[in-house]
């Protein structure tokens, strides 16, 4: 999961897959909780991975007095072309993902597992006990919602 997620980050990212896994483990271990099912664990791991990467990006931006914007590619496997500006602020992406959690919880879960955990549609369907077409539809709707918001003027800082 960490390797596939870091492949989507900017070239020369200073966080390695091993370091990302270690950070995620520490966050999950610090929570000292159990997960009722496998999908709950993967969601928690995806959320922790997202938080680590957002914190890392924020720290990097702060160190560079504002840093640069970074490219966000929301899909490579579905063959759907991203039509967003080539640079999106990680903090803005995080804000929209939080909004998605409120307005579309099932879509948020799919985005977390697909984008941040790097799981394929069939794996998500198996984890959530849902039909693959349902997961594909939720992914496309949530992805389109994110792309619409990221491609407008709000995504630039």
ABEGO torsion letter per residue (X at the ends): XAAAAAAABBBGBABBAAAAAAAAAAAAAAAGBBBABAAAAAAAAAAAAAAAAAAAAAAAAAAAGGEBBBBBBABAAAGBBBBBBABBBAAAAAAAAAAAAAABAAAAAAAAAAAAAGBBAAAAAAAAGBBAAAAAAAAAAAAAAAAAAAABAAABX
